[in-house]
Amino acid sequence: MNAALKPLVLVVEDEADILTLLKYNLEKEGFRVATASDGEEALLAAGEQTPHIVLLDWMLPLMSGLEVCRQLRRNAKTRDIPIIMLTARGEEGDRVRGLNSGADDYITKPFSPTELVARMRAVLRRASPGMTDEVLTFADVTMDLAAHRVRRNGRDVHLGPTEFRLLRHFMQHPGRVFSREQLLDLVWGHDVYVEPRTVDVHIRRLRKAMNEEEELDLIRTVRSAGYALDTKSM
């Protein structure tokens, strides 16, 4: 697999032996690995190159893992990154504190690398459906999620952020018809108020970017129902 397509994990751990072991096992499982040995370094690393997931030790020098987790959640750029806390603390109260600070999962040392990777993949699937399938394909279109690139018939397709999210959603559910209201919830989010007709505007932009002369329009309009990604004619 092309290195650019592999998910990037930021491992934050101050014990060198554990860090080396984690890096070895994660790279063997197909991840790219960035490392940090204290909380301040972790925040800098996450800001410079946004990872797909963070493995965060509870006990760190300079700043606790809990505080690192809280700060990542406060920052708009990093707030949606999945976080798994790594710790020797196994008490229920500690687990609750870790989850309440914003962690997505919690694993107690010592743990097996196999279990850790399985938990990471589960968190990635929940956070970004299709993320574990880094390249989506439909007909003559490929979408590289890691590189944030779309190609059709070998040419680059330049999309705005909303059009990219729309196409990603369609490519993850080919053939299925979605109403405007469903697309607003699934692509824009439940907490964002947008007029349903806004969907039509972005569908038009997506079509314009995707389709060159004589190419099949893959976005099918279903009257009174919505839109679908389909190779059938409109």
C-alpha positions as CSV (number, residue, x, y, z in Angstrom):
1,M,0.0,0.0,0.0
2,N,1.2,3.5,-0.8
3,A,2.5,5.1,2.4
4,A,0.3,8.2,1.9
5,L,-2.8,6.0,2.0
6,K,-2.0,4.5,5.5
7,P,-3.8,6.0,8.5
8,L,-1.6,8.2,10.7
9,V,-1.5,7.4,14.4
10,L,0.1,9.8,17.0
11,V,1.5,7.8,19.9
12,V,2.0,9.8,23.0
13,E,4.1,7.8,25.5
14,D,7.0,8.8,27.7
15,E,8.4,5.2,28.3
16,A,10.8,4.6,25.5
17,D,10.5,0.8,25.5
18,I,6.7,0.9,25.2
19,L,6.9,3.6,22.5
20,T,9.3,1.5,20.5
21,L,7.1,-1.6,20.9
22,L,4.0,0.3,19.9
23,K,5.7,1.9,16.8
24,Y,6.9,-1.5,15.6
25,N,3.6,-3.3,16.0
26,L,1.5,-0.4,14.5
27,E,3.8,-0.1,11.4
28,K,3.6,-3.9,11.0
29,E,-0.3,-3.5,10.9
30,G,-0.2,-0.8,8.2
31,F,-0.2,2.4,10.2
32,R,2.0,5.4,9.8
33,V,3.3,6.4,13.2
34,A,4.2,9.8,14.7
35,T,5.4,10.0,18.3
36,A,5.5,12.4,21.2
37,S,7.0,11.8,24.7
38,D,5.2,14.6,26.6
39,G,1.9,16.5,26.5
40,E,3.2,19.7,25.0
41,E,5.0,17.8,22.2
42,A,1.8,15.9,21.6
43,L,-0.3,19.1,21.1
44,L,2.3,20.5,18.7
45,A,2.5,17.3,16.7
46,A,-1.3,17.1,16.4
47,G,-1.5,20.7,15.2
48,E,1.3,20.3,12.6
49,Q,0.0,17.1,11.0
50,T,-3.5,16.1,12.0
51,P,-3.5,12.3,12.8
52,H,-6.4,10.0,12.1
53,I,-6.2,8.7,15.7
54,V,-4.3,9.4,18.9
55,L,-3.0,6.8,21.4
56,L,-2.5,8.8,24.6
57,D,-0.8,7.7,27.8
58,W,-2.5,9.0,31.0
59,M,0.8,9.7,33.0
60,L,2.9,12.1,31.0
61,P,5.6,14.7,32.0
62,L,4.7,18.4,31.8
63,M,1.0,17.8,31.2
64,S,-1.3,14.9,32.0
65,G,-2.9,12.8,29.3
66,L,-6.3,14.0,30.6
67,E,-5.3,17.6,30.0
68,V,-3.9,16.8,26.6
69,C,-7.2,15.1,25.7
70,R,-9.2,18.2,26.9
71,Q,-7.1,20.6,24.9
72,L,-7.4,18.5,21.8
73,R,-11.2,18.5,22.2
74,R,-11.2,22.3,22.6
75,N,-9.3,23.0,19.4
76,A,-11.5,23.1,16.3
77,K,-8.7,21.5,14.2
78,T,-8.3,18.5,16.5
79,R,-11.6,18.1,18.3
80,D,-12.9,15.3,16.1
81,I,-9.7,13.1,16.2
82,P,-10.5,9.7,17.9
83,I,-8.5,9.3,21.1
84,I,-7.7,6.1,23.0
85,M,-6.3,6.5,26.5
86,L,-3.5,4.1,27.5
87,T,-3.0,3.7,31.2
88,A,-2.1,1.4,34.1
89,R,-5.1,2.8,36.0
90,G,-7.8,0.2,35.9
91,E,-10.3,1.4,38.5
92,E,-13.8,2.3,37.2
93,G,-13.6,5.8,38.4
94,D,-10.4,6.4,36.4
95,R,-12.0,5.0,33.3
96,V,-14.9,7.3,33.7
97,R,-12.6,10.3,34.2
98,G,-10.8,9.3,31.0
99,L,-13.9,9.0,29.0
100,N,-15.4,12.2,30.4
101,S,-12.3,14.1,29.4
102,G,-13.2,13.3,25.8
103,A,-11.5,9.9,25.1
104,D,-13.3,7.6,22.7
105,D,-11.9,4.4,24.3
106,Y,-9.7,3.3,27.2
107,I,-7.3,0.4,27.3
108,T,-5.4,-0.8,30.5
109,K,-1.7,-1.8,30.5
110,P,-0.5,-4.4,30.0
111,F,-2.4,-5.0,26.8
112,S,-1.8,-7.2,23.7
113,P,-0.9,-5.4,20.5
114,T,-3.6,-7.4,18.7
115,E,-6.3,-6.1,21.1
116,L,-5.0,-2.6,20.8
117,V,-5.1,-2.7,16.9
118,A,-8.7,-4.2,17.0
119,R,-9.9,-1.4,19.3
120,M,-8.2,1.2,17.1
121,R,-9.9,-0.1,14.0
122,A,-13.3,-0.1,15.8
123,V,-12.9,3.5,16.9
124,L,-11.8,4.6,13.4
125,R,-14.8,2.8,11.9
126,R,-17.2,4.6,14.3
127,A,-15.5,8.0,13.9
128,S,-15.2,7.9,10.1
129,P,-17.1,5.1,8.3
130,G,-15.0,4.1,5.3
131,M,-11.8,5.4,6.9
132,T,-10.4,1.9,7.1
133,D,-11.1,1.6,3.4
134,E,-8.8,4.5,2.5
135,V,-9.6,4.4,-1.2
136,L,-13.2,4.4,-2.3
137,T,-14.1,3.5,-5.9
138,F,-17.3,3.7,-8.0
139,A,-17.4,3.3,-11.8
140,D,-14.5,5.4,-13.1
141,V,-14.1,7.5,-9.9
142,T,-11.6,7.0,-7.1
143,M,-11.5,8.9,-3.8
144,D,-8.4,8.8,-1.7
145,L,-9.5,9.7,1.8
146,A,-6.0,9.9,3.3
147,A,-4.7,12.3,0.5
148,H,-8.1,14.0,0.2
149,R,-8.0,13.5,-3.6
150,V,-10.6,12.6,-6.2
151,R,-9.8,11.3,-9.7
152,R,-12.1,10.4,-12.6
153,N,-10.8,8.7,-15.7
154,G,-7.3,9.5,-14.5
155,R,-7.8,13.3,-14.1
156,D,-7.9,15.2,-10.8
157,V,-11.4,16.4,-9.7
158,H,-11.2,19.6,-7.6
159,L,-13.9,19.7,-5.0
160,G,-14.8,22.1,-2.2
161,P,-15.0,20.7,1.4
162,T,-18.8,20.2,1.3
163,E,-18.8,18.6,-2.2
164,F,-16.0,16.3,-1.0
165,R,-18.1,15.2,2.0
166,L,-21.2,14.7,-0.2
167,L,-19.3,12.6,-2.7
168,R,-17.7,10.6,0.1
169,H,-21.1,9.9,1.6
170,F,-22.5,8.8,-1.8
171,M,-19.5,6.6,-2.5
172,Q,-19.9,4.9,0.8
173,H,-23.6,4.1,0.0
174,P,-23.7,3.7,-3.8
175,G,-27.2,3.2,-5.4
176,R,-29.0,4.3,-2.2
177,V,-31.4,7.3,-2.6
178,F,-31.0,10.1,0.1
179,S,-33.5,12.9,0.6
180,R,-32.3,16.5,1.1
181,E,-33.2,16.2,4.8
182,Q,-31.2,13.0,5.2
183,L,-28.2,14.6,3.4
184,L,-28.4,17.6,5.6
185,D,-28.2,15.4,8.8
186,L,-25.6,13.0,7.5
187,V,-23.2,15.5,5.6
188,W,-23.8,18.9,7.3
189,G,-24.7,17.5,10.8
190,H,-27.7,17.5,13.1
191,D,-26.7,20.8,14.8
192,V,-26.3,22.9,11.7
193,Y,-29.3,24.8,10.3
194,V,-29.2,24.9,6.5
195,E,-32.1,25.3,4.1
196,P,-32.9,22.0,2.3
197,R,-32.5,23.8,-1.1
198,T,-28.8,24.4,-0.2
199,V,-28.3,20.7,-0.9
200,D,-29.4,21.3,-4.5
201,V,-26.7,24.1,-4.9
202,H,-23.9,21.8,-3.7
203,I,-25.2,18.9,-5.9
204,R,-25.0,21.2,-8.9
205,R,-21.4,22.2,-7.9
206,L,-20.5,18.5,-7.5
207,R,-21.9,17.6,-10.9
208,K,-20.1,20.5,-12.6
209,A,-16.7,19.4,-11.0
210,M,-17.3,15.7,-11.7
211,N,-18.6,15.7,-15.3
212,E,-16.7,16.6,-18.4
213,E,-18.1,16.6,-21.9
214,E,-19.8,13.2,-22.8
215,E,-19.1,11.7,-19.4
216,L,-22.0,10.0,-17.6
217,D,-23.6,12.0,-14.8
218,L,-23.2,9.7,-11.9
219,I,-25.5,11.8,-9.5
220,R,-29.0,10.6,-10.2
221,T,-31.9,12.8,-9.3
222,V,-35.0,10.9,-8.1
223,R,-38.0,13.1,-8.4
224,S,-39.7,13.7,-5.0
225,A,-37.2,11.5,-3.3
226,G,-33.7,12.9,-3.5
227,Y,-30.3,11.9,-4.9
228,A,-28.2,8.8,-5.4
229,L,-24.8,7.8,-6.8
230,D,-25.8,5.6,-9.7
231,T,-24.7,4.5,-13.2
232,K,-28.4,4.5,-14.3
233,S,-29.6,7.4,-16.4
234,M,-31.5,10.2,-14.7
